[in-house]
């Protein structure tokens, strides 16, 4: 089934696997003759393997990960894992073997997709294992995640989220997170947890042990919660601005100010540009003059000094660049804040003369004549 790489004196036959027994006789023979990284390389180019492995993916993963130890398929054995497996190999070989296994998975997506089910099952076995093997389980799982050997974009049953069904889930999740930290940075891990709904699930569960054992994760979680709160307030302010007939505008905006504190200006700015991005191009000039009447006095209070005005100019530039629908409306937006005495003409001239960054050429062209007039 496999080509020779290590022992040329022994010829191999390209066996068509017809049942599990034949399949695993050939698999075992391969692991006996070659290093696992060579086996994985051969499998990646072996059509016979591709044609026959699908019904036996659990058993194949069991052999690669556990060496018939029984964590993925079958009953647990009392014997230790085989040395030619991820669980039983020497520490210095593990990364090389996993990297070659990763290449096999990326070249054969059926195995890659299987990891979505294999990883939770693998981790769910960890708490009942001896400490040494338990740590190896966490390390293997972390490496699989860091190499992106999985395929689902969203799943309530994948990886850490799947562990909530277990007793003592907090301990195993904490250990898995801390081991994952050896492979990825804290922000990457939290992004991964967000993508796979772990954080969403965490909001509805007790998690003190997780936070005690993973103080870095608690910090990321609190930053996420704070940013979520800010984002919600941006949506609220945008709704307040658009509802021009709302009678309790000032009262509600003061409530937002109390919640956001020093972030209030940023919230108002983001809300304004959310609305600007939604305006109809044909009525853009008319709409911006009427929509922002109530919010202008608040911005005037918040943007007074020259540094504050210069920072606001940069916000306008960045927001107009990031939203393609606003590219051609940079001048009109700038004039809105100029006419309402939020940004002084001298600040605009200074920005124009030093203008750099994204969108510079287009934006300076739009206000070229206006800046010439300001300089006169």
N, C-alpha and C positions, 0 to 999 in steps of 0.2 A: 504493500500500500504506500510505503514511503520510499523515497530515494535514499541511497546510502550517503552518509556524511562522515561517520566516525570509524566504522568497521567494514572496510570494503571487501574483506574476505567472506562476508556473509551476504549472499544475494537475497533480495526481498521480492516478493511477488505482489503485483498490483491486485489485491484481493477486492472483489466486490462484496461488500458486507450485506448479508441477507438476514441476520438475526443478531440480537445483543451479544450472544456468546462469541460468535465469530468476530464481531466488531471489536470487542474488548480484548480478545486474545491478541489481535493485531495491534491495538493501542498499547497494551502492556508490553508487547515485544518491542515496540518502538521506544518506550521509556527505558527499557532494559538496555537497548543498544546505543542510545544517544542521550545527550544532555537534553533536558526539557526545552531549553530555548531552541535547540535544533529541531526537536519534534514539532514545536509550534510553527517554525519556519516552513517545514515540509508540509504540514497540514494546510498552510495558507495557499499552497499551489497544487494541492492534491484534489482532483475532481472527484475521485471515488469517495473521499471523506465528505465532501460537500453533498454528495448525492445520498449519503446514508446516515449522517449524524443526526439529522433533525429529530427523529423520534426518540433519540437517546441523549438529548442535550443535558438533562439533569445528571445522568450518570457520567457523561463526559466531564462536566464541570466538577462533579464530585471527585473524579480521579485527579483532575488538575489542581483543584484547590486543596482537597483533603487527603488524597491518596487512600480512598476507600475507608476513611475514618467515620463516615456516616452523618456528617453535618448537613448535607444538601440532599442526598438521596440514600435511603436505607437506614437501618438501625445503627446506633453508635457501637463501634467496636471497642474492646478493652485494650487492644494493641495500640501503640502510638502511631501517628500518621507516617506514611512512607516518606523517606528522605527525598524521593523524586516528586514531591508535591510542594505547593506553596506553604502549607502548614509545617511540613517536616524538614524543609531544606535548611542549609546553613544560612546564616544572616547575610553573608556577603553575596550570596547567589540570588536572593529574593528579588531585588530590583531588576536584575537582568532578565530573570524568568518572566516577571510581570510585564516588562516592556515588550518582550517578544509575544507574550500572550495578548497584549494590547494590540499589537500589529495584526495578529490573527483576527481579533474581534473587529477591527476597523476594516479589514478586507473581506470579512464574512459577517454581514450585519445580522444574520439570524442569531449568532452567538452573542453579539453586542446587545441586541434587544433582550436576550435572555437575562442579562445582568440586572434588569429592572426587578425581576423576581428572585434572582439568586442572592443578591446582596442583603435584602431584608431577612431571608431565610438563614443566611450565613451568620448575620449578626444576632439573630434571635437565639442562636445556640450558644452564644458567648458566655452568658452569666454562669452556666453550669460547668464551664471548662476550667481546668487548672490555669493559674494566673499566666504562666508562660505562653500557653497556647492561646489564651484569651487575648493577650496583647498582640499576638501575631494575627489573629482574626481582625482586630481593629486596624492594624497596619496594612494588611492586604486590602481591606475595604476602602481605607483612605486613599491608597494608591490607585485603586480602580476608579474612584471618584475624580481624583486629580487628573487622570488620563482621559476622562470623559468617555469611559467605556460603559455607556448606558444610552438610552435613546428617547425616553419620554420627556416631553416639555413640561407637563404638569401631571401630577399623580398624588392621590391621597394615600397610596399604598406603597410608596417608594422610599427606600432607605430609612432615614431617621423617623419620618412620620409613621412608617409602618410599625415602629417599636412601641407606639402608644398602646397597642393591644396587649403588651406583656406586663406581668407583674414586675415591680421594681424597675420600670422602664427608665426612670430618671438616672439611675446609676449607669446603665449601659449607654444612654444617650450622652451623658457627660464624658464618659471615657471615649466614645466614638468622636465627639467634637474635639476633644483635646488631642487625640491622635491625628485627626484631620488637619489640625493646626501645624503639624510637622510638614505637610505637603502643600498647603495653600495659606495665603495670608488671611487675616481676620475678615477683611471686607469681602474677599472672594468667597469665603465660607458662608458668610451671612447672605450674600447674593444667591448662592446655591440653595440655601435654606429657604429663602423667599420664593425662588423659582419653583421649588418642589413642595410648597405649601406647608413646610414644617413650621414656619413662624406663625402662620394662620392657625394651625392646630395648637400651637403652644399657647396662644392667647386664651384658649378655652380649657387649659389644663393647669394643674399645680406644677410649679417648676422651681421651687426654692433650691432643691439639691442641685439642679442643673446650673443655676446662677452661682451657688456657693463654689462648685467645682470648676466652673468656667466663668470667672469674673470678667474676662475679655468679651465673652459672648453677651453677658449682661449689659456691658457698655454699648455694644453694637445694637442690642435690642432696644435700649433706652433712646439711642439716637434715632432709630427707626420710628419708634413711637412718637418722638417729638416732631420728626419730619412729617409723619402722617397727620399730626395735629395741625401743623402749619399748612399743609396742602389742603386740609379741610377748611381752614379759615380763608384761604385764597378763594376757594369755590364760593364760600359764603359772601365774601366782600364783592366778588364779581356779580353775584345775584342781587346784592343790595344796590350796586351801581346801576345795573340794567333796569331795575324796578324804579323808574323815575318818580312814580307817584306814591311810593311807600312812605307812610307818615312817620315812622319811627326810625328813620335812617340814622340820625345822630346817636340815638340811644343804642342801637344795635352795633354801630361802628365803635362806640366806646367800649362795648363788651368785648369786641374783637381786640381792641387795643389793650385791654386789661389782660387778656389771655396771652397775646403774642409779645407784649412788652417791647424789648429792644428790636424785635423782628417785625414790628408793625409796619414800618416803611417798606420793607422788602415784600411783605404780604400785599400791601396796597399796590406796589409796582407790578407784581406778578399778576394780580387781578386785573389791572388796567390792560396789560398786554394780552391776557386771555380774551378779554372783550374785543380789543382791537383786531385780534386775529380772526374773530368771528364776523366782523362787519362786512357788509356788501360793498364791493369796490365802487359801485356807481354812486352810492350815497355816503361815501366815506367822510368827506369834508363836513357835510351837514350833521352826520351822526356824532362825530367826535366833539363838535361844539355844543351839542345838547346833552349828551350822555354824562359827561364828566363835571357838570356844573356843581353838583353837591360834594364831590370828592376833592375838588381843587383846593378849597380852603385848608383841608387837612394836609395836603401835600405841601402847601405854602408854609405851614407851621413846621413841617419835618425837614424841608430842604431850604435852608437859609444861608448857610456859609458858602463861600466859594468852593472849598473841598467837597462839600455835600452836593453842590450843583455839578461839579466836574464828575463826581461819581455817578450822578444821575444821567449825565450825558453818555457815560460808558454803558450804563444799563440800557439806554435807548438803542445805542449802536448794537449791542449784543443781542437784544431781543428782536430787533428788526432783521438781523442776520439769521438768527436761528429759525425764524418763521418766514418762509418764502413769500407768503401772502402779504407781508409787510415791507418787502424789499423796496417797492416803488413808492411807498407812503412815508418814507423816513422824513422827508421835508415837512409834510403836513403834521406829523406827530410832533416833530421838534417845534414847529410854530405854535402848536397848542400850548406847550409849556412856556414858550417865550412870551406869547401874548398875555398869559395869565401870571407873568412875573415870577415864575418858578425858576427859570434858567435865565441868567443875565446875558446880554449880548456879548460882553467881554469874555465870558466863559465859553460861549459858542465859538468865538474867533480863536481863542486859545486851543480849543479842541480841533478846529479846522486846520490850524497851522501845524499841529503835531499829530494829526489823525493817523493812527496806525491800527493794525488788527484787521479782523475779518470784516469784509464789506466796505473797506476804506474807500476804494476808488468810486464805487457807485454812489455812496452816500455823500462824499465831498462834491461830486458832480451835481447832485441834486440841489445842494445849497450854495453853489459857487456864487451865483448872482446875489443871493441873500447876504452872504458874508461880505461881498464887495460893498454892498449898501451899508452894512454895519460898520465897516472900516472908514467910510467917508466922514 
